Amino acid sequence: MKLKEFLESTGTEKNLAELILFLGRQAPAIRKGFLSTGVKPAEKDKTRNAYGEEQMPLDKYADSVFVEGIRSSRLARYVATEEQEKVVEVENPKAQFGVVIDPIDGSSLIDVNLCVGTIIGIYPGHVLAKGSTLVAAMYLLYGPVTTLTVTTGKGVHEFVMDESGEYLLRQRDLKIPEGKVFAPGALRKDYLPAHARWIAQLEQEGYKLRFSGCFVADVHQILHKGGAFTYPGVKGKEKGKLRLLYEANPMGKIIHEAGGAVSNGKTDILGIAPKAIDDVTPIYIGGKKEIALIEKFMHEG
């Protein structure tokens, strides 16, 4: 079944379905960008985004594809991306949606030809809202094949892009299984006590470490194989690293709808009201058992 037919059959609101389809159709343009901008950039071509992080040419290219595409289509009113310093407001929009985007997650892996992705969340209005209010969340994974994983609050479904650019249903109603994979970011020497106990417990129980450096790819594996991903708060950076709006909320929504959980170690991330578009958070995302364990350790101190 094609993505369009699936969205229609599951009763997705017309404007929302049109926006999801439009965003998915940008994948071929992004993949073409891998060839033109994905090589290792010269030092003079490197820039930094609003957060002081080094930008690859592909980051800027992908950002323009999505932002200018939404501006031209007028399918949403607000757009916020990891590469923009402020929320972009679209003139004369056809719908009031707010879209948050991490255009290329894992872009530092491009020059060594590893998997990268795009993360997208769709709000019913302005983007400065709790993740629990998302009406849809999706991610694109650019691997050996291009896949689109999406939820509109009615389960999590995975589609694969064929040679013509159509998305065909690959798996319906994904549920995160019990498994023993963990993907821990940050340096061990900087771990905080509760987090260190959690990691030690997982290792004692035989969890296998699988960490690529691409949030999308790592969470995608957890979705299919079970376990947990984390990028915790650490010594000197207790507030964490990942972006609440562009990374934690959309991926958290997907994992939540697949029967998992997402937390900052103490509470459900989806219930946190963002104060600014650049808010960061520690993140633990995956199976309910693993997330309950870190919250137990955190509350114990």
C-alpha positions as CSV (number, residue, x, y, z in Angstrom):
1,M,0.0,0.0,0.0
2,K,1.3,3.5,-0.9
3,L,1.7,6.1,1.8
4,K,-1.1,8.3,0.4
5,E,-3.5,5.4,0.3
6,F,-2.5,4.5,3.9
7,L,-3.1,8.0,5.2
8,E,-6.5,8.1,3.6
9,S,-7.5,4.7,4.8
10,T,-6.6,5.5,8.4
11,G,-8.6,8.8,8.4
12,T,-5.7,11.2,8.5
13,E,-7.0,14.8,8.2
14,K,-6.5,16.1,4.7
15,N,-4.2,19.0,5.3
16,L,-2.0,16.9,7.7
17,A,-1.8,14.1,5.1
18,E,-0.8,16.6,2.4
19,L,2.0,17.9,4.6
20,I,3.3,14.5,5.5
21,L,3.4,13.5,1.8
22,F,5.1,16.7,0.9
23,L,7.8,16.3,3.6
24,G,8.4,12.7,2.5
25,R,8.8,13.8,-1.1
26,Q,11.9,15.8,-0.2
27,A,14.0,12.7,0.4
28,P,15.2,12.3,-3.2
29,A,16.4,15.9,-3.2
30,I,18.3,15.3,0.1
31,R,19.8,12.1,-1.3
32,K,21.0,14.0,-4.4
33,G,22.6,16.5,-2.0
34,F,24.8,13.7,-0.6
35,L,26.6,13.6,-4.0
36,S,27.0,17.4,-4.4
37,T,27.7,18.4,-0.8
38,G,28.4,15.2,1.1
39,V,32.1,15.0,0.4
40,K,34.5,16.3,3.2
41,P,34.2,20.1,3.1
42,A,37.2,22.3,2.7
43,E,38.0,24.3,5.9
44,K,36.9,27.5,4.2
45,D,33.4,26.0,3.6
46,K,32.8,25.1,7.2
47,T,30.4,27.4,9.2
48,R,28.6,27.2,12.6
49,N,24.9,27.1,13.3
50,A,23.0,29.1,16.0
51,Y,24.2,26.7,18.7
52,G,27.9,27.1,17.8
53,E,28.1,23.6,16.2
54,E,30.0,23.1,13.1
55,Q,27.8,22.9,10.0
56,M,28.5,20.8,7.0
57,P,27.4,22.1,3.5
58,L,24.8,19.3,3.6
59,D,23.2,20.7,6.7
60,K,22.6,24.1,5.0
61,Y,21.5,22.5,1.8
62,A,19.0,20.2,3.5
63,D,17.7,23.0,5.6
64,S,17.0,25.1,2.5
65,V,15.2,22.2,0.9
66,F,12.7,21.9,3.7
67,V,12.3,25.5,4.7
68,E,12.0,26.9,1.2
69,G,9.7,24.0,0.3
70,I,7.3,24.7,3.1
71,R,7.4,28.4,2.3
72,S,6.5,27.7,-1.4
73,S,3.9,25.1,-0.6
74,R,2.4,27.1,2.3
75,L,1.4,23.9,3.9
76,A,2.3,25.1,7.4
77,R,2.4,28.4,9.2
78,Y,5.5,27.9,11.3
79,V,8.9,26.2,10.7
80,A,11.7,25.8,13.2
81,T,14.9,24.0,12.3
82,E,18.2,23.3,14.0
83,E,19.9,25.5,11.5
84,Q,17.6,28.5,11.9
85,E,18.1,31.1,14.7
86,K,14.4,31.8,15.0
87,V,11.0,30.4,14.0
88,V,10.2,31.1,10.4
89,E,6.6,32.3,9.8
90,V,5.1,31.5,6.4
91,E,3.0,34.1,4.6
92,N,-0.6,33.3,3.8
93,P,-0.4,29.6,5.0
94,K,-3.0,27.1,3.9
95,A,-2.9,25.5,7.4
96,Q,-1.8,26.5,10.9
97,F,0.7,23.7,11.5
98,G,4.0,24.2,13.2
99,V,6.8,22.1,11.8
100,V,10.1,21.3,13.6
101,I,12.9,19.8,11.7
102,D,16.4,18.5,12.2
103,P,17.3,18.5,8.5
104,I,20.3,16.1,8.7
105,D,20.9,14.2,11.9
106,G,24.4,12.7,11.9
107,S,25.8,14.9,9.2
108,S,29.3,14.4,10.6
109,L,29.1,10.8,9.4
110,I,28.6,11.7,5.7
111,D,32.2,11.8,4.8
112,V,32.7,8.3,6.0
113,N,29.5,7.1,4.3
114,L,27.5,6.1,7.4
115,C,23.7,6.3,7.9
116,V,22.1,9.7,8.5
117,G,18.5,10.8,8.9
118,T,15.9,13.6,9.1
119,I,13.7,14.2,12.1
120,I,10.3,16.0,11.8
121,G,7.5,16.9,14.2
122,I,4.2,18.5,13.4
123,Y,2.2,20.6,15.9
124,P,-1.3,21.8,15.5
125,G,-0.1,25.4,15.9
126,H,3.0,27.2,17.3
127,V,6.1,25.0,17.9
128,L,6.7,26.1,21.5
129,A,4.4,23.4,22.8
130,K,4.7,20.2,24.7
131,G,5.6,17.1,22.7
132,S,2.4,15.4,23.9
133,T,0.5,17.8,21.6
134,L,2.3,16.7,18.4
135,V,-0.3,15.6,15.8
136,A,2.4,13.8,13.8
137,A,6.0,12.8,14.0
138,M,8.2,11.2,11.4
139,Y,11.8,10.4,10.4
140,L,13.5,9.6,7.2
141,L,16.4,7.2,7.3
142,Y,18.9,7.3,4.5
143,G,20.5,3.9,4.6
144,P,20.9,1.2,2.0
145,V,17.2,2.0,1.3
146,T,15.3,5.1,2.3
147,T,12.6,4.6,4.8
148,L,9.9,6.8,6.3
149,T,8.6,6.0,9.8
150,V,5.5,8.0,10.9
151,T,2.9,8.3,13.5
152,T,-0.3,10.4,13.6
153,G,-1.2,9.0,17.0
154,K,-2.6,5.8,15.5
155,G,0.3,3.5,15.8
156,V,3.8,3.6,14.2
157,H,4.2,2.6,10.6
158,E,7.3,2.2,8.3
159,F,7.4,2.8,4.6
160,V,10.2,2.2,2.1
161,M,10.9,4.3,-0.9
162,D,10.9,2.5,-4.3
163,E,12.8,3.4,-7.4
164,S,10.0,5.8,-8.5
165,G,10.1,7.7,-5.3
166,E,6.8,6.2,-3.9
167,Y,6.6,5.1,-0.3
168,L,5.3,1.6,0.1
169,L,4.1,0.1,3.4
170,R,6.8,-2.1,4.9
171,Q,5.6,-2.7,8.5
172,R,2.4,-1.6,10.1
173,D,1.8,-1.0,13.9
174,L,5.4,-1.4,15.0
175,K,5.8,-2.2,18.7
176,I,9.2,-1.9,20.4
177,P,10.1,-5.4,21.5
178,E,12.0,-6.6,24.6
179,G,15.7,-6.6,23.6
180,K,19.2,-6.0,24.9
181,V,20.7,-3.3,22.7
182,F,21.9,0.0,24.2
183,A,23.3,3.1,22.6
184,P,25.0,5.3,25.2
185,G,26.4,8.7,24.2
186,A,28.9,10.9,26.1
187,L,32.2,10.0,27.8
188,R,32.2,7.5,30.6
189,K,34.5,9.6,32.7
190,D,31.8,12.4,32.7
191,Y,28.9,10.2,33.8
192,L,26.8,11.3,36.8
193,P,26.3,8.7,39.6
194,A,22.7,7.5,38.8
195,H,23.5,7.2,35.1
196,A,26.7,5.3,35.8
197,R,24.6,2.8,37.9
198,W,22.1,2.4,35.1
199,I,24.8,1.7,32.5
200,A,26.5,-0.8,34.9
201,Q,23.1,-2.6,35.4
202,L,22.5,-2.9,31.6
203,E,26.0,-4.2,31.1
204,Q,25.6,-6.7,33.9
205,E,22.4,-7.9,32.2
206,G,24.2,-8.5,28.9
207,Y,23.1,-5.5,26.8
208,K,25.1,-5.1,23.6
209,L,26.5,-1.6,22.9
210,R,25.5,-0.3,19.5
211,F,26.2,3.4,19.0
212,S,26.7,5.0,15.5
213,G,26.6,8.7,16.3
214,C,23.3,9.2,14.3
215,F,20.4,9.6,16.7
216,V,17.9,8.5,14.1
217,A,19.8,5.4,13.1
218,D,20.4,4.4,16.7
219,V,16.7,4.9,17.8
220,H,15.5,3.1,14.6
221,Q,17.5,0.1,15.7
222,I,16.1,0.3,19.2
223,L,12.6,0.5,17.8
224,H,13.2,-2.8,15.9
225,K,15.3,-4.7,18.3
226,G,14.5,-3.3,21.8
227,G,16.6,-1.7,24.4
228,A,17.5,2.0,25.0
229,F,19.3,5.0,23.6
230,T,20.7,7.7,25.9
231,Y,22.5,10.9,25.7
232,P,22.6,11.9,29.3
233,G,23.4,15.0,31.3
234,V,27.0,14.8,32.3
235,K,29.5,16.7,34.5
236,G,29.6,20.3,33.3
237,K,26.6,19.7,31.0
238,E,23.9,18.5,33.3
239,K,21.2,19.9,31.1
240,G,22.1,17.5,28.3
241,K,22.9,18.0,24.6
242,L,20.0,16.9,22.4
243,R,17.4,19.5,21.2
244,L,14.0,19.1,22.9
245,L,12.1,20.4,19.9
246,Y,13.9,19.0,16.9
247,E,15.1,15.7,18.3
248,A,13.7,14.5,21.6
249,N,10.0,15.3,21.1
250,P,9.5,13.9,17.6
251,M,11.5,10.7,18.3
252,G,9.9,10.5,21.7
253,K,6.4,10.7,20.2
254,I,7.2,7.8,17.8
255,I,8.7,5.6,20.5
256,H,5.8,6.4,22.9
257,E,3.3,5.4,20.2
258,A,5.2,2.2,19.6
259,G,4.7,1.2,23.3
260,G,8.0,2.6,24.6
261,A,8.9,5.6,26.7
262,V,11.1,8.7,26.7
263,S,12.5,10.6,29.7
264,N,15.0,13.1,30.8
265,G,15.9,10.6,33.6
266,K,13.3,12.0,36.0
267,T,10.1,12.6,34.0
268,D,8.4,12.1,30.6
269,I,10.0,14.5,28.1
270,L,6.7,14.8,26.2
271,G,5.2,16.6,29.2
272,I,7.8,19.3,29.3
273,A,6.8,22.8,28.1
274,P,9.7,24.3,26.1
275,K,10.8,27.8,27.0
276,A,12.8,28.5,23.8
277,I,13.5,26.8,20.5
278,D,17.1,26.0,21.5
279,D,16.2,24.1,24.7
280,V,18.3,21.0,25.3
281,T,17.6,17.9,27.4
282,P,19.1,14.7,28.7
283,I,17.4,11.8,27.0
284,Y,16.6,8.2,27.7
285,I,14.5,6.6,25.0
286,G,13.4,3.0,24.4
287,G,11.7,0.2,26.2
288,K,9.5,1.0,29.3
289,K,11.6,-1.3,31.5
290,E,14.9,0.5,30.7
291,I,13.3,3.9,31.1
292,A,11.7,3.0,34.4
293,L,15.0,1.8,35.7
294,I,16.9,5.1,35.1
295,E,14.0,7.0,36.7
296,K,14.2,4.8,39.7
297,F,18.0,5.4,40.0
298,M,17.6,9.1,39.5
299,H,14.9,9.4,42.1
300,E,17.0,7.4,44.6
301,G,19.9,9.9,44.0
